[in-house]
Amino acid sequence: MTAPHDHAFFGHPRGLSTLFFTEMWERFSFYGLRALLILFMVASPDTGGLGFDAVTAGAIYGLYTSMVYMATLPGGWIADQWLGPQRAVITGGLFIAAGHFSMAVPSLTTFYLGLALIVIGTGLLKGNVSVIVGRLYAHDDGRRDAGYSIFYMGINTGAFVAPLVCGYLGQRVGWHVGFAAAGFGMLLGLAQFVLGRKNLGDAGREPAHPGNDADLATQKQRAARWVAMAAAVIVVFGLGMWTGIIPITAKQIADAAGIMLLLLSVGFFAWVFLSGGWTPAERNHLVVIGVLFLSFAIFSSVFEQAGSTLNLFADEFTNNTVLGMAFPSSWFQSANPLFIITFTPAFAWLWVKLASRGQEPGSAAKFAVGLLLVAAGFAVLVPAARITSGGGMVGPGWLALTYLLHTWGELALSPVGLSAMSRLAPARIGGLVMGVWFLGLSNGNYIGGRIAGFYESLPLPTLFGVVAAVAAAFGLLLLVFAKPLNRMSADES
């Protein structure tokens, strides 16, 4: 832990600046690729793209974005058991950079290899850099929440800048130049992490271990063996696909991943509800957790189409000019982080104001509002899609309004999610529930990618209308049951 009275970075430990810029550059690399990925996959080979149809591209996009978040679970375990969070961040950053540079080489093999490396690297880095933030503070340090708020601004700063830089380079110079730019961003983040590592002190230096140094050495050896076995399986499977010995396509892998996600989700909640020993209050809390999990997955499946369906609509049917100046379609990916930076203080003020009057809505009601707002965002695009059905183009204001509504939905829902999970989860499965929460995000990303597969086969007014209707229906249903769910969330029942 760093010195408890360290206030060198805007009143916070100086190590926070190291983590702020590490996460900023990691998100730069992630969102830089996200802005280009599906556009690159559907672009014709004549323009340097892969020429995939929307079904294949959507499946691969959904698989990649879902696996990125799933990988935080083994990534956290590796840090806890073997590397420690600091070394996990460095290792993850190297994998991510290698993945982007692999994608900068124009071949299908290096494309898939790059995505796999980024998934592994993000799994090691993403969760563990957040863990180190918490360890900069003493348990009773009142600056902790504010520290995470500053850290969150680093995320959105990187997410805002990335499409402007990588999107422009990818669409106007060359796809692989954009991928390389994302890789250089990760290298910058990694370099400043290594240089500023001394400011972190002991925070996240070693893995967590309950015993002495001998126990720690045994723990590391055991974990290293498991990682080596997993790596061997991945390498053998990858080589088998590459050589054709294992005749399986990327779409088939995506289909299998979807089944795995469904089984994991159903299996977890079946195990939880069939287990005995829960108090009535804990069982009520588990019901609420299940409802919020499903709501979050549905919200994410709509919201995360920013990088797929909405990205395609921006590229093909939007007149991307403002005041006579043309801009790349990928720049729309900067709208959400810009709106988050702009409106986060207003939402924070609103919740505090309502709480002071005893009127702050419960978690279920906030989730319902989030679902209704993302539904409204897609409903806005229904008339826009009808205009384009006649061969016309729409102005950028349509998508800007959609992203604004989606951002408001995110601000209503996302900040409450992890807080609600930490409060509602029974103590004996608290860590597991937090991991399963990210499983909800993985499910949502996967479903969102598969929805993008209907982009070419369904009329866009129908596609956007169905997405809006499903999200709105769940939002209204959740609103109806908000009060009973709020009562079930109480500590006693």
URMO-V512343 format. One record per run of one state. SS is the DSSP state (hx for helix, st for strand, lp for the rest). FROM is the first residue (numbers start at 1). LEN is the number of residues. If there is no record, write none. Layout:
# URMO-V512343
ss=(SS/SS)
from=(FROM/FROM)
len=(LEN/LEN)
This chain:
# URMO-V512343
ss=(lp/st/lp/st/lp/hx/lp/hx/lp/hx/lp/hx/lp/hx/lp/hx/lp/hx/lp/hx/lp/hx/lp/hx/lp/hx/st/lp/st/lp/st/lp/hx/lp/hx/lp/st/hx/lp/hx/lp/hx/lp/hx/lp)
from=(1/9/10/12/13/15/43/45/48/54/84/85/104/108/136/144/174/175/201/213/244/250/275/280/308/309/318/320/321/323/325/327/329/357/363/390/394/396/425/427/453/460/481/482/489)
len=(8/1/2/1/2/28/2/3/6/30/1/19/4/28/8/30/1/26/12/31/6/25/5/28/1/9/2/1/2/2/2/2/28/6/27/4/2/29/2/26/7/21/1/7/5)
